[in-house]
Amino acid sequence: MTSLDAVGVMDYNENMDPLNLSLPTELQAYVDARVAAEGFSDSAAFLRDLIRRDQDEHAADVRRVQALIQEGIDSGIVDAEPEDILDEIIADLHRRHG
């Protein structure tokens, strides 16, 4: 498998800050295995990719929550109390299902 770093997709030679990281033996073994299996040039390339994917996932989560908030705003204001709404839902279920 060709590493994304090897084909120049992730060229980050400029503006890089160093990060020193100590890992327990079992985590280092995991990182080493993933680097070899996925074709990363080194463990730093693997960790950069992992962080980028986490950033993407976080951004997707934020967009999802924002959409849900907007959906709530767009649904309008309900004048009824929450307990009254629940009572209506329960009564409707009883009517439908006896």
Secondary structure as UniProt FT lines:
FT   TURN            4..10
FT   HELIX           25..38
FT   HELIX           43..74
FT   HELIX           82..97
//
